[in-house]
Amino acid sequence: MIQSDHAVRPQRDEKLTFLQGFLREPKGVGSVIPSSRFMERRLVEVAGLATADSVVELGPGTGGTTRAFLKAMPAGSALMAIELDGLFADHVRSAIHDPRLVVHQGSAEDIVETLAAYRQKSPQAVISGIPFSTMPADLGLRIVEGVGAALAPGGCFVAYQFRDVVARHARQVFGAAEYERMEFLNIPPMHVWRWRKKGG
């Protein structure tokens, strides 16, 4: 068994914490409730987490997706969660006890520097649920450029969003998406995209 049941069991106050975060800073949270288990499964599959040994999650929120990712990832792998909101970052740290997880409070724009600071290797996948539609366009583009610089050759960038702003940025960095689907079994329904960094 890769991790204990306690490490992946959702905490009862997770939805309340998520709602509090949304009410406190609605522009920084992509939805009023956490992602559904159907969305979690799709992200795990699209990002190829069953064989990934290094992954970055941008915007873990209260950690529902984080738990799903850890459950799918192999032993000896590493997951870095980068969360701007201090309440969410503290919640994930206290709620999930898994030695493979590193939680960093900071901006997704600094992904390259953050990985270097923790001596983490280039990720095979970066998964983002942060709301690009509510941030300045230049910041959104810088974040995607940072993802492109951070990814290992052949690695993938997976984004799930209600609107397509992230896709406009990602086209400038990665070119056309190699995967795009709607996940309707989520509130709200979300686009899921995957782009691949050349090489590898």
C-alpha positions as CSV (number, residue, x, y, z in Angstrom):
1,M,0.0,0.0,0.0
2,I,1.5,3.3,-1.0
3,Q,0.0,5.5,1.7
4,S,-2.3,5.1,4.7
5,D,-6.0,5.5,4.5
6,H,-5.7,8.6,6.7
7,A,-3.4,10.2,4.1
8,V,-6.1,10.1,1.4
9,R,-9.3,10.2,3.4
10,P,-11.2,13.5,2.8
11,Q,-11.6,15.7,5.9
12,R,-15.2,16.5,6.9
13,D,-14.6,20.3,7.0
14,E,-13.1,20.4,3.5
15,K,-16.2,21.7,1.7
16,L,-16.7,24.4,4.4
17,T,-13.0,25.5,4.1
18,F,-13.3,25.6,0.3
19,L,-16.5,27.8,0.6
20,Q,-14.8,30.1,3.1
21,G,-11.9,30.5,0.7
22,F,-14.3,31.3,-2.2
23,L,-16.2,33.9,-0.1
24,R,-13.0,35.5,1.1
25,E,-11.3,35.7,-2.3
26,P,-13.8,34.6,-5.1
27,K,-11.4,35.7,-7.9
28,G,-8.7,33.4,-6.7
29,V,-10.9,30.3,-6.5
30,G,-12.2,28.6,-9.6
31,S,-15.4,27.2,-8.2
32,V,-17.7,27.5,-5.2
33,I,-17.2,23.7,-4.4
34,P,-14.3,21.3,-4.9
35,S,-13.9,19.2,-8.0
36,S,-16.0,16.0,-8.3
37,R,-14.6,12.5,-8.2
38,F,-15.3,12.3,-11.9
39,M,-13.1,15.3,-12.6
40,E,-10.4,13.8,-10.3
41,R,-10.4,10.6,-12.3
42,R,-10.2,12.4,-15.6
43,L,-7.2,14.5,-14.4
44,V,-5.4,11.4,-13.2
45,E,-5.9,9.7,-16.5
46,V,-5.1,12.6,-18.8
47,A,-1.9,13.5,-16.8
48,G,-0.7,9.9,-16.8
49,L,-0.1,10.0,-13.1
50,A,0.0,6.2,-12.7
51,T,3.6,6.3,-14.1
52,A,4.6,9.9,-13.2
53,D,7.5,10.2,-10.7
54,S,7.4,14.1,-10.4
55,V,4.2,16.2,-10.6
56,V,3.3,19.8,-9.7
57,E,-0.2,20.8,-8.8
58,L,-1.1,24.5,-9.2
59,G,-3.9,25.5,-6.9
60,P,-4.7,22.5,-4.8
61,G,-7.5,24.3,-2.9
62,T,-8.4,22.1,0.1
63,G,-6.7,19.1,-1.3
64,G,-9.4,16.9,-2.8
65,T,-7.5,16.6,-6.1
66,T,-4.2,16.3,-4.3
67,R,-5.4,13.2,-2.5
68,A,-6.6,11.7,-5.8
69,F,-3.2,12.4,-7.4
70,L,-1.3,10.9,-4.5
71,K,-3.5,7.8,-4.6
72,A,-2.7,7.3,-8.3
73,M,1.0,8.1,-8.2
74,P,3.6,5.4,-7.6
75,A,5.7,4.9,-4.5
76,G,8.8,7.0,-4.6
77,S,7.2,9.7,-6.6
78,A,7.0,13.4,-5.6
79,L,4.1,15.8,-5.7
80,M,4.6,19.6,-5.2
81,A,1.4,21.6,-4.5
82,I,1.8,25.3,-5.0
83,E,-1.0,27.3,-3.4
84,L,-1.3,31.1,-3.2
85,D,-4.0,31.2,-0.5
86,G,-2.5,30.8,3.0
87,L,-5.6,29.2,4.5
88,F,-5.8,26.5,1.8
89,A,-2.0,25.8,2.0
90,D,-2.2,25.4,5.8
91,H,-5.3,23.1,5.4
92,V,-3.6,20.8,2.9
93,R,-0.5,20.6,5.1
94,S,-2.5,19.6,8.1
95,A,-5.0,17.3,6.3
96,I,-2.7,15.2,4.1
97,H,0.1,13.3,5.7
98,D,2.1,11.8,2.9
99,P,5.9,12.0,2.6
100,R,5.7,12.4,-1.2
101,L,3.9,15.7,-0.8
102,V,5.5,19.1,-0.5
103,V,3.1,22.1,0.0
104,H,4.4,25.6,-0.9
105,Q,2.5,28.8,-0.3
106,G,3.4,31.1,-3.2
107,S,2.6,32.2,-6.7
108,A,2.4,29.7,-9.6
109,E,4.4,32.3,-11.6
110,D,7.5,31.3,-9.6
111,I,7.2,27.6,-10.4
112,V,10.8,27.3,-11.7
113,E,12.3,29.0,-8.6
114,T,10.1,27.1,-6.3
115,L,11.2,23.7,-7.7
116,A,14.8,24.8,-7.4
117,A,14.4,25.9,-3.8
118,Y,13.0,22.5,-2.8
119,R,15.5,20.7,-5.0
120,Q,12.7,19.0,-7.0
121,K,13.4,17.7,-10.4
122,S,11.6,18.8,-13.6
123,P,8.0,17.5,-13.4
124,Q,6.6,15.1,-15.9
125,A,3.2,16.7,-15.4
126,V,1.9,20.1,-14.2
127,I,-1.8,20.2,-13.4
128,S,-3.6,23.5,-12.9
129,G,-7.0,24.4,-11.7
130,I,-6.2,28.1,-10.9
131,P,-8.7,30.5,-12.6
132,F,-6.8,32.2,-15.4
133,S,-10.0,34.1,-16.4
134,T,-9.9,36.3,-13.2
135,M,-6.2,37.3,-13.4
136,P,-4.4,39.9,-15.5
137,A,-3.6,38.5,-19.0
138,D,0.1,39.2,-18.6
139,L,0.3,37.2,-15.3
140,G,-1.5,34.3,-16.9
141,L,0.9,34.2,-19.8
142,R,3.9,34.4,-17.4
143,I,2.5,31.4,-15.4
144,V,2.1,29.3,-18.6
145,E,5.6,30.3,-19.7
146,G,6.9,29.2,-16.3
147,V,5.2,25.9,-16.7
148,G,6.8,25.4,-20.1
149,A,10.2,26.2,-18.6
150,A,9.7,23.9,-15.6
151,L,8.4,20.8,-17.4
152,A,10.7,18.0,-18.3
153,P,11.0,17.4,-22.1
154,G,8.0,15.4,-23.2
155,G,6.1,16.4,-20.0
156,C,2.5,17.6,-20.1
157,F,0.6,20.6,-18.9
158,V,-3.0,19.8,-17.9
159,A,-5.5,22.5,-17.2
160,Y,-9.1,22.3,-16.2
161,Q,-11.1,25.5,-16.5
162,F,-14.7,26.8,-17.0
163,R,-13.5,29.4,-19.6
164,D,-10.8,29.1,-22.3
165,V,-8.4,31.9,-21.3
166,V,-5.7,29.4,-20.3
167,A,-5.9,27.8,-23.8
168,R,-5.1,31.1,-25.5
169,H,-2.0,31.5,-23.4
170,A,-1.0,27.9,-23.8
171,R,-1.2,28.0,-27.6
172,Q,1.5,30.7,-27.5
173,V,3.8,28.5,-25.4
174,F,3.0,24.9,-26.5
175,G,1.1,25.2,-29.7
176,A,-2.2,23.3,-30.3
177,A,-3.6,21.2,-27.4
178,E,-3.2,17.4,-28.0
179,Y,-6.3,16.7,-25.8
180,E,-9.5,18.7,-25.1
181,R,-12.7,17.4,-23.6
182,M,-15.6,18.6,-21.4
183,E,-16.1,17.0,-18.0
184,F,-19.9,17.4,-17.5
185,L,-20.0,15.5,-14.2
186,N,-18.6,18.4,-12.3
187,I,-20.1,21.7,-10.9
188,P,-19.6,23.7,-13.0
189,P,-18.8,21.6,-16.1
190,M,-15.1,22.2,-17.0
191,H,-12.9,22.0,-20.1
192,V,-9.9,19.8,-19.7
193,W,-6.9,20.4,-21.9
194,R,-3.5,18.8,-22.3
195,W,-0.4,20.2,-24.0
196,R,2.9,18.5,-24.4
197,K,6.4,20.0,-24.2
198,K,8.5,19.0,-27.1
199,G,11.4,16.6,-26.6
200,G,11.7,13.5,-24.5
